[in-house]
Amino acid sequence: MTWLFRVKVVNSKGFRTHFVSLVLFGLFFALGLAPFSHAQPRPPAKDRGSLVFSLENDVWLKQDEGYTNGVQLMWVTPELSQDTRSPFLRGLERLNQKLLGGRENDREVAFKRRASLSLVQGMFTPDNLTETNLIPDDRPYAGLLYAALGLVKLGPAYQDSAGLALGVVGPLSLAGTIQRWLHKTYGWTYPAGWENQLKNEPVLELWFNRLWTLVPPRVSVHGLQPVVKVGVGAQAGNLLIASSAGLDLKLGFNLEPQQDTFTGAPLFNHFFAGRATRTSVYAFARLEGRVIARNLLLQGNTFRDSHGVDIYPLYGQFSTGLAYQSEQAGLMLYFVMRTREFIGQKYREPYFGLIFSFNL
């Protein structure tokens, strides 16, 4: 899998050691803050939103096929309100109300509303990178580049999200250009089949998700607590047509269900919703099932002839990891494994992910 930093010059054993060290450091750092979990919340700092960097890659698993690399840069807005001086943020607040429910429904529960703007690139390759000819029984080479607007409405009982992504698949995504340059420059296995990638095509994707908090944390109880959420969602567009259902389990300190949610975005579904009121440390596991009617990245171009494979209409996904949230920043390290997505698939597509959020 392509790694977008120079650090990949070291060998794979060094990468595994580096990643394990990073995970252990994050765990010890997070647990080191646990003794302070009983401290009273400080007065909230001024909210200027947050910057988020996300990366998904399978390099630590010594694999290089399927979903091979994803990178996201995101800005999460401050909490939306009509009291803000920014006309842009006031417009987003009105749009949030219109799509996710108005203030008249918020009288008994204090919902928090936010929006996000993100730029995302994904790379997808077949198993055999050295083959120059089209591989008919494996997924096509595909690059995806899109910009997205997300809206979230967050409360302790449930969290809603909706969004729109506009972008392109094909050579204009620059995925093939970047991967070939990196692999050639550093002497990695050269991906020789990008000439067979999906053709240029604009993509538009819409989504809506809701998560319900079935087991909330008890405010009167300190220490380790569980949180259980269930959710449903749907995506529609020429990139993906699907519906989903999921179960989200957390176990940790100072859990705040309204501070994070999952969205139906094409890539990078977890959403850090801003600064926590107290330092929160937790482990999580998530099960998700999807019903798929259309997946452009596997089945090929919508409006032009291209290579594609037949998909399974159902697939499942499991993810687990560790997370840390504070008033200043958030960090999440996670592992993802899913069932086979297309008929004839001979390999799994596990990968690791990292999300780093810095509050402005």
C-alpha positions in Angstrom: 0.0 0.0 0.0 1.3 3.4 -0.9 2.4 5.4 2.1 2.4 9.1 1.6 5.4 9.9 3.8 9.1 9.5 3.4 9.2 7.3 6.5 8.3 4.3 4.3 11.9 4.1 3.1 12.6 1.8 6.1 11.8 -1.9 5.7 8.5 -3.5 6.6 9.8 -4.9 9.9 10.8 -1.4 10.9 7.3 -0.2 10.0 5.6 -2.8 12.2 7.9 -1.9 15.1 7.3 1.8 14.6 3.5 1.3 14.5 3.4 -1.0 17.5 5.5 1.6 19.4 3.1 4.3 18.3 0.1 2.3 19.5 1.7 1.5 22.9 2.8 5.1 23.4 -0.8 6.3 22.7 -2.2 3.7 25.1 0.2 4.6 27.9 -0.3 8.3 27.3 -4.0 7.9 27.4 -4.0 5.7 30.5 -1.6 8.1 32.2 -4.4 10.7 32.0 -7.0 8.4 33.5 -6.2 9.3 37.1 -7.4 12.8 36.2 -10.7 11.6 35.0 -12.5 12.7 38.2 -11.4 16.3 37.8 -14.2 18.8 37.4 -14.7 20.2 33.8 -12.9 23.5 33.2 -14.7 26.5 31.7 -15.0 25.8 28.0 -12.3 27.4 25.8 -13.4 29.5 22.8 -14.5 27.3 20.0 -12.8 27.9 16.7 -13.4 24.5 15.3 -10.8 21.9 14.6 -8.4 20.5 11.9 -8.5 16.8 11.2 -5.9 14.6 9.4 -6.9 11.0 8.6 -4.9 8.2 7.1 -5.8 4.6 6.2 -3.2 2.2 4.9 -2.3 -1.6 5.0 1.5 -1.2 4.9 1.9 -2.6 8.5 0.1 -5.8 7.3 2.6 -6.3 4.4 -0.3 -6.1 1.9 -0.7 -3.9 -1.1 -4.1 -4.5 -2.8 -7.7 -3.5 -2.6 -8.3 -0.3 -0.8 -4.6 0.6 -0.7 -4.4 4.2 0.6 -6.7 6.9 1.8 -5.9 10.4 3.0 -8.3 13.1 4.4 -7.9 16.7 5.4 -10.9 18.2 7.2 -12.0 21.4 8.9 -14.8 20.9 11.5 -16.6 24.2 12.1 -17.3 25.7 15.6 -20.6 24.9 17.0 -23.2 26.4 14.6 -25.4 29.2 15.9 -27.3 32.2 14.5 -25.4 34.3 17.0 -22.1 34.0 15.1 -20.8 37.0 13.2 -19.9 34.8 10.2 -22.6 34.8 7.4 -21.1 31.5 6.1 -21.5 29.8 9.5 -25.0 31.2 9.9 -25.9 29.8 6.4 -24.6 26.4 7.5 -26.6 26.5 10.6 -29.8 27.2 8.7 -29.0 24.4 6.3 -28.3 22.1 9.2 -31.7 22.9 10.7 -33.5 22.4 7.4 -32.0 19.0 6.7 -31.6 17.6 10.2 -34.5 19.1 12.1 -35.4 22.6 13.3 -35.0 24.3 16.7 -38.7 23.7 17.6 -37.6 20.0 18.1 -34.8 21.0 20.4 -36.6 22.5 23.4 -36.0 19.6 25.8 -32.5 18.5 24.6 -29.6 20.8 23.9 -28.4 19.5 20.5 -25.0 20.7 19.1 -24.8 21.3 15.4 -21.6 21.4 13.4 -20.5 21.1 9.8 -17.3 19.9 8.1 -15.4 20.6 4.9 -13.0 17.9 3.7 -10.8 16.9 0.8 -10.2 13.1 0.4 -8.2 10.9 -2.0 -8.4 7.1 -2.2 -6.4 4.5 -4.2 -7.6 1.1 -5.1 -5.5 -1.6 -6.9 -5.7 -5.3 -7.8 -3.5 -7.9 -6.1 -0.9 -8.2 -8.8 0.9 -4.9 -9.2 3.4 -6.2 -11.8 0.9 -7.2 -14.4 0.7 -4.6 -17.2 -2.4 -6.1 -18.9 -6.0 -5.9 -17.6 -6.7 -8.5 -14.9 -10.3 -9.6 -15.7 -10.9 -11.5 -12.4 -9.7 -8.8 -10.0 -10.9 -5.3 -9.2 -9.9 -2.5 -11.5 -7.3 0.1 -10.7 -9.2 3.1 -9.4 -8.5 6.6 -8.0 -11.0 8.7 -6.2 -10.7 12.4 -5.3 -13.6 14.3 -3.8 -14.6 17.3 -1.6 -17.4 16.9 0.9 -19.7 19.0 3.0 -21.0 17.2 6.1 -23.6 18.3 8.6 -24.1 16.8 12.1 -26.7 17.2 14.8 -25.5 15.8 18.1 -27.3 14.9 21.3 -26.9 12.4 24.1 -29.9 10.3 22.9 -29.1 10.2 19.2 -26.8 11.7 16.6 -27.7 12.6 13.0 -25.4 13.2 10.0 -26.0 14.1 6.4 -23.6 15.1 3.6 -22.7 15.7 0.0 -19.5 14.7 -1.8 -18.5 16.0 -5.3 -15.4 14.6 -7.1 -14.0 12.4 -9.8 -12.7 8.9 -10.4 -10.1 8.2 -13.0 -6.8 9.8 -14.0 -8.0 13.2 -12.9 -7.9 11.9 -9.3 -4.1 11.8 -9.6 -4.0 8.6 -7.6 -2.2 6.6 -10.3 0.3 9.4 -10.9 1.1 9.8 -7.2 1.4 6.0 -6.6 3.6 5.4 -9.6 5.9 8.3 -8.8 6.4 7.2 -5.1 7.0 3.6 -6.0 9.5 4.4 -8.7 11.3 7.0 -6.6 11.8 4.7 -3.6 12.2 1.4 -5.4 9.0 -0.2 -4.2 7.0 -2.7 -6.3 6.0 -0.6 -9.4 2.2 -0.6 -10.0 2.4 -1.3 -13.8 -1.4 -1.6 -14.5 -2.6 2.0 -13.9 -3.2 2.3 -17.7 -6.2 0.0 -17.1 -7.8 2.2 -14.4 -11.3 3.5 -14.5 -12.0 6.3 -16.9 -12.6 9.9 -15.8 -16.1 10.3 -14.5 -17.6 12.9 -12.1 -19.1 11.5 -8.9 -21.9 12.8 -6.7 -22.8 11.1 -3.4 -25.4 11.9 -0.8 -25.8 10.2 2.6 -27.8 10.3 5.9 -27.1 8.4 9.1 -28.6 8.2 12.6 -27.1 6.6 15.7 -29.1 6.0 18.8 -27.4 5.7 22.3 -29.0 2.6 23.8 -26.7 2.5 26.9 -25.5 5.9 27.9 -22.8 6.7 30.6 -24.1 7.3 34.1 -23.2 10.8 35.2 -23.3 9.9 38.8 -20.7 7.0 38.4 -17.0 7.6 37.9 -14.5 5.2 36.4 -14.8 2.7 33.6 -18.1 2.7 31.8 -19.7 1.2 28.7 -21.6 3.0 26.0 -23.7 1.2 23.3 -25.0 2.7 20.1 -26.9 1.3 17.2 -27.5 3.0 13.9 -28.8 2.9 10.3 -27.8 4.9 7.2 -28.1 5.1 3.5 -25.9 6.4 0.6 -27.0 7.3 -2.9 -25.2 8.5 -6.0 -23.3 7.2 -9.0 -20.4 6.2 -6.7 -22.3 4.1 -4.2 -25.9 3.0 -3.6 -26.2 1.2 -0.3 -27.9 1.0 3.1 -26.3 0.0 6.4 -26.9 -0.9 10.0 -24.3 -1.0 12.7 -23.5 -1.6 16.4 -21.0 0.5 18.2 -19.5 -0.5 21.6 -17.3 1.7 23.8 -15.6 1.1 27.1 -13.6 3.8 28.8 -13.5 6.9 31.0 -15.6 10.1 30.7 -17.5 8.9 27.7 -19.6 11.5 25.9 -21.8 10.0 23.2 -22.6 13.4 21.7 -18.9 14.1 20.9 -18.5 11.6 18.1 -20.6 9.8 15.4 -20.3 7.8 12.2 -21.3 9.2 8.8 -22.0 7.7 5.4 -19.1 9.5 3.7 -17.5 7.4 0.9 -14.3 7.1 3.0 -13.4 8.0 6.6 -16.7 7.4 8.4 -15.7 8.4 12.0 -16.4 12.0 13.0 -14.8 13.7 16.0 -17.3 16.4 16.8 -15.1 18.9 18.6 -13.6 19.5 22.0 -14.5 17.2 24.9 -15.5 18.8 28.2 -13.2 16.3 30.1 -10.4 14.0 29.0 -11.9 10.8 27.5 -10.1 7.6 26.9 -11.8 4.5 25.5 -11.5 1.3 23.5 -14.1 0.6 20.9 -15.4 -2.1 18.6 -17.9 -1.6 15.7 -19.9 -4.1 13.6 -21.5 -3.0 10.4 -23.5 -4.7 7.7 -24.2 -3.3 4.3 -26.6 -4.0 1.4 -25.0 -2.8 -1.8 -26.9 -2.1 -5.0 -24.1 -0.3 -6.8 -20.3 0.3 -6.3 -18.6 2.2 -9.1 -15.1 1.4 -7.7 -15.7 -2.3 -8.2 -18.3 -2.5 -11.0 -16.7 0.1 -13.3 -17.7 3.4 -14.8 -21.4 4.4 -14.9 -21.5 6.3 -18.2 -18.5 4.8 -20.1 -17.4 1.2 -20.8 -14.7 0.0 -18.4 -13.5 -3.1 -16.6 -15.5 -4.2 -13.6 -16.3 -7.2 -11.4 -19.6 -8.6 -10.0 -20.2 -7.6 -6.4 -21.7 -9.4 -3.4 -24.9 -7.6 -2.5 -24.1 -8.1 1.2 -20.9 -7.6 3.2 -19.9 -7.0 6.8 -17.2 -5.0 8.4 -15.5 -5.1 11.8 -13.4 -2.3 13.3 -11.7 -1.9 16.6 -9.2 0.5 18.2 -8.3 3.0 20.9 -9.3 6.7 21.2 -8.3 9.7 23.2 -10.2 13.0 23.3 -9.5 16.2 25.3 -10.2 19.9 25.2 -7.1 20.3 23.0 -7.0 17.3 20.6 -8.3 13.9 19.7 -6.4 10.7 18.5 -7.8 7.5 17.2 -5.9 4.3 16.1 -7.9 1.5 14.6 -7.9 -1.7 12.6 -10.5 -2.7 10.0 -11.5 -6.0 8.5 -14.3 -6.7 6.1 -15.8 -9.7 4.3 -15.2 -10.2 0.6 -16.8 -7.6 -1.6 -16.7 -9.1 -5.1 -17.1 -12.5 -6.6 -13.8 -14.3 -7.2 -12.0 -12.1 -4.6 -9.0 -14.2 -3.4 -7.7 -11.9 -0.6 -8.9 -9.9 2.4 -8.5 -6.2 2.7 -7.6 -5.4 6.3 -5.9 -2.1 7.0 -5.0 0.3 9.9 -6.2 3.8 10.3 -5.2 6.9 12.2 -7.2 10.1 12.9 -5.7 13.1 14.6 -7.8 16.1 15.5 -6.4 19.4 16.7 -8.8 22.0 18.2 -8.2 25.6 17.1 
